[in-house]
Amino acid sequence: MSTPATPRAVNPVFVELLRGAVTESRHRAAIAVSDGAGNIVRSWGDVSRIILPRSAMKPLQAILLVESGALDAFGLGDAELALHCASHSGEYGHVERLRYWLDVIACSEEQLECAPHRPLAEQWLHLEPNECPPPSKATNNCSGKHAGFMTTARHLGVPVENYTLPDHPVQRAVRAVIADLTGQHAECMPIGCDNCGAPVYGVPISALAVAAARMATPDEGNRARAAAIKRVIAAMRAHPDLVAGTGRADTLLMEDAGFSGATKCGAEGVYMAILPDQSLGMAMKVDDGGSRAADALLVEVLHQLGAISGPTRDRLANKVNLKIHNPRGELISQIRINASGFQSE
């Protein structure tokens, strides 16, 4: 007779949505914090769970653009590198930079293998369609990543066509970088297809934290990799407006003088934080995939780790915490961090 599997612990409730005196919704999450040696130094919830980090993987994927020599070969710089890491809002500045980049590598917008979609700025900024660029492949929030893959393909002398296939030389090289930093076996990582058509790989939450920590404390024994990682972080820090967009958490954090690291969101409530000053990396996943909970929790976790001060936390929390007003302009609902969630460590 087989032994029943031991049920996993339920993840702590970290975020609550209050309407008046009533807790209307609760959001559970798991959080892992790693040092550069790959040790999980703090954790909450089930961090062994395999997740698809989605766009939180983009800083890892961008390493190859630098390490391969492609970025420098085409005379590109920090702006393009930041856009490779981006889930941009499709604002005019994002689209203009993307189209400039395609001109530099002599590729057309049609060659992008991501699909056209409406700019995220319509969602995040609550703009009318006529206030945003029209839908196109360039307004796809992942178009910078795709331009990066195409640039690397051009530089390596391999076909640009089908660059999103998992067996394309660029994707095999990207997968090797991800496997190395997360400590996973390249051929054993579960593979899925992201919304933009590019491959996305499954890793434990703890492994994503390890990768973030290894970016925060790059191995100087591999000089090329260490230099590439440092350039990726520097580019995100130099151009936070390109990494996300107006009013979004990643941009707000990296624009704030009280924060010295780099963060990257992923769909379905994922975040990765690279914290060089603390020599730490953090990864988290909100169980229900809610971005409203993820943004608020990110700020609190950074405070717990000493990456931002109390005043900085309060300043940022006021910007990213969800506050719902009714049509009469009255505040009727708001996000609250449940401090007891952190007591389950």
Disulfide bonds with the S-S distance in Angstrom:
none
